[in-house]
C-alpha cells in the first residue's frame, strides 16, 4: 500500500512539472519579447501598421544621431523604436541585433507594410533596420537623417539581409 501511494505521488509530481513546463513554453510563444516587455504584440493590426508608417513619415528630415532615440536625432533602431512606441504604445527591443532576433522571418516577395527590414551595412552582420512602407519603399534613419528609400536602390539591394514581421 505504501509503495502504491509513493508511485501515485511520483506521477502526480511529474504531471505537475509537465503542466508548468507547457505553461512556460506557451507563455514564451505568446509573449515573444520576454518578461518585462509584455506590451509588445506578436503581430500589429492593419490599423496599427498604418499608424506606424504615418508616424514615421512625420519625422522625415530629422537628423541622424548615433544612439539617438528622440526627434532631436535618431539612429536606425532608435527611429524604429520611437515610431512604434509613439504609434502603438508598444515597446520593442532597442538594438538592431535584438530586433532581428524577434518576430517571424518574411521572404522579400511576401513583405507587408510595417515589416522590419534588416541590412548589413558594416560587413559585420545586422547593422541597420528600416520599416517597410509598401511598394518597395522603406523609411529609416540613415546617415543623412530620416528618409525614404527604394529597396531596389543599388546600395540597399546589395546589403539586404532579411525581414521580420512582429
HELIX and SHEET records of a PDB file:
HELIX    1   1 UNK A    2  UNK A   30  1                                  29    
HELIX    2   2 UNK A   46  UNK A   57  1                                  12    
HELIX    3   3 UNK A   76  UNK A   88  1                                  13    
HELIX    4   4 UNK A   96  UNK A  100  1                                   5    
HELIX    5   5 UNK A  108  UNK A  110  5                                   3    
HELIX    6   6 UNK A  154  UNK A  159  1                                   6    
SHEET    1   A 2 UNK A  69  UNK A  70  0                                        
SHEET    2   A 2 UNK A  73  UNK A  74 -1                                        
SHEET    1   B 6 UNK A 104  UNK A 106  0                                        
SHEET    2   B 6 UNK A 160  UNK A 165 -1                                        
SHEET    3   B 6 UNK A 116  UNK A 119 -1                                        
SHEET    4   B 6 UNK A 128  UNK A 134 -1                                        
SHEET    5   B 6 UNK A 137  UNK A 142 -1                                        
SHEET    6   B 6 UNK A 145  UNK A 150 -1                                        
END                                                                             
